[in-house]
Amino acid sequence: MKYRILVVVSCLAVLAASLPVQAQDVGKRFAFKVAFDFTANGEVFKAGEYTIVPDAKESNGLAIYELSTDRRLLGTDRSQFRMDLQAITRLARQHMDDAPRASFVFDNVGGQRTLTEIWLPGQDGYLVDSTKGEHEHEVVEVGEAQTAEGKVQAISGNTLTVEGEDGKKWTFEATTDTKVTAEGASQTKRNLAGVGMKTTLDKLVRKGQDVTVEYWEKDGTRYIKKVSVH
């Protein structure tokens, strides 16, 4: 039996020059910081800061850089201070526009973690390794989650506006990865799916309800990670 848990770690997105994988992500650097040792491509990496860069020439290729020491890690690539990763296959993403953050999936077996999946914004994922048998998934996401509390002032489709006790208002956008904790939410989703209807946030959350919203920001937009109705 496989177990899946979600562990979100604060990371930093570092952007380099964009070049015409997805064209907009070639040349872009996705940096992440992990608090544990892990294995990638058979090499052990210590806890620290790393950067993933899509390969400009190979659609299944990536490079991983160690930020803390800039030492050469592995491989025969002519560029220094990098290790090449080759995806076993690409993992289909259902909705390209619903993942504004990069995420990195580690398989955890008894405390031994292996980097297995890499998801970059707006493109299919990279399966770079796999684990047989029981394991947990730990996900490191770029961007630090923030929290807002208040009353729902407006909701339409997947757009939510919340007003705090101090009168401050926030507007959020839900994605297909948004989690909703509310009475009857699971049954509502099943009912909608049963008649072929898409679940939007306004089917689960109503105006006037008190909510706590976990979110992150990218390019001026607040994306909902989780909304809890009280």
N, C-alpha and C positions, 0 to 999 in steps of 0.2 A: 504494500500500500504506500502511495506517495503522499506526503504532506506538503502543503504549500503555505508559507507564511510570507508576510510582506514586512520588510524592514527598510524604512526610508532613512537614508543618510544624507546629511547636508553636503552639497557639492557645489562646484563653481564652473560655469560654462565660460570657456575662453574662446573667443572668436578670432580667427585669423582671416586673411584675405579670401573672399569667396571666388571660386572659379566655376566655369560652365561645366554602381551607386545612384543619387539625385544630384543634379548639377549644383544646386545651391549649397549642398553639404560638403562637396569636395573642397579641401583647403580649410574647412572649418574644424576647429579643435574642440573636442568635448572632454573637459577635465572632470575627474571625479576623485574624491578622497575616501579611502576606506580605512576602517579602524582594525582590520584583521589581515593576516597573511592569506594569500590565495595563490592558486596555480593557474597558469594560462599557457597553453601550447606546451605543457610539460615542464615549464619553468616556474620556480617558486618566486613569488613577489612578496616583499615585506609590506606591512601596513604603511600607507603613505599616499602621496598624490600622483596621479597618472593621467595621461591624455590619450584619447583614441582619435585617430585621424583616418577618414575613408581614403582608399587608394584611388588616385585619379585615373589609373589605367585599367584596373582590375575590379569589376563590379562586386566580386566576392571578397575583395581584399581590404584589410585594415592594417594600421600600424599602431602599436602601443608604445608610448614614451614614458619614461620615469622622470617626473619633474624634480624630485628632491635631490638627485645626485647627477643626473644627466650621464650616467655611465652606460656603456654599451651593454645591452642585456643578452641578446641571443641573435643567431641568424647570420646570414652571409650578405644581407643587403648592403649596397654600397653606402647608404646613408648611415651615419653614426647615431648612437644613442636611441635605437629603436629596435623593436621586435615585430616581425610581420606575423599577422594572423590571417589564416585562410578559412573562410566559412565552409563548413561541411555542406550547407544548403542555406537558402534564404527562407525566412519564415513569413508567410503572407500576413499582412496587416489588413484588417477589414476596412477600416476607415482611416485614410491617410491624413486627414485634417484634424484628427482627434488626439494627437499625441505631440504636443508642443515641446515636450522635454525628452532628453535622452535618458535611457535607463540601462542598467547593467545587471544581469541576472547571474547569481552564483548558486551552484548546487552545494549544499552543506551536508556532509556525511561525517557524523561524529566530530564536528568542529573543523574538519578539513574542507576548505572551500575551493571550488573550481569555477572559473569564469566560463559560462556556457552560452549565454545569449547576450547580444548587444542590439539595442533598439535605438535608432537615431530618428529625429523628428521627420515626419513626412515620407518615410520609406519603409520597405519591408525589413524585418529583423535579420540578424546574422546568427546562425547557429554555429558556434565555434568549437563546441565540445558537448558531450552528453554523458550522463551518469546512469548506470544500470542499478536496479534495486532501490531500496528505500532511501529517500533524501528529502531535504527541505529546500525551498527556494528562498533566497534572500535577494531583495531588489534594492539597488542603489540608484537613486534618481537625481538628476541634475536639478538643482534649485531647492531652496529651503522652504518647507511648508509654513504658511502663516495661518492665523486663526482670527475670525471675526464672529461676534455674537450680536444678535439683535432680532428685530421683527421683520418678517417679509412684507415689504411695501408694494412690490410688483413682481409678477412672474408671467412669462410668456414663452412657450416653447422651452428652450434650454437656457434662457436668460433670466437671472434672478437678481433682484435688488433688495438689499437688507439695510435697515436703519438701526444704528446703535442707540443706547440710552442717551448718549451725548448729542444725538442728532446727526452724527456722521453717517453718510450713506456710501455703500459699496455696490458695484454691479459686477456680477460674476457670470461666467459661461460654463455650462456643464459639458462634459465629453462622454464618450462611450465608456471611459474608465471610471467615471464618477460613481462613488458609492453613496447610497441614500439609506439612512437609518430612520425609519418612520413606521408608525403603526399601520399595518396593512400593505406596506410597500411591496413585499414579495408576492402577495396574492394579486395585487394590481398588475404587476409585471406579467405574471402567468396568465391572467385574464386577457390582457392586451395581446400577448403573444399568441394566445389561442384563437384569436380572431384576426390574426395577421396585422396587427397595428404596432407601430413603433412606440416605444416608451420614451416620452420626453419628461423633463423635470417637472413641468406643470401638471403632470398626471399624478405626481407623488407628493408634491409640496403645494400648500395653499397660502394665499394672501392672509396676513394676520397671524401666522404661526411664528412661534419663537424658535430660532434655529441657531446652531453653531456651524460655521463653515470653515473647513480647512481648505486652503487654496495656495496656489503659487502664481507668480506673475511672469509674463513674458511679453515683451514688446508692447507694454501698456495694457495688456488684457489679463484679468484675473481668472484663472481656470480652477474649477472646483475639484478638489481631491475627494472630499467627503462632506456631506451635509447631514447633520443630525437634527431631527425635529423633536422638540421637548414637549 
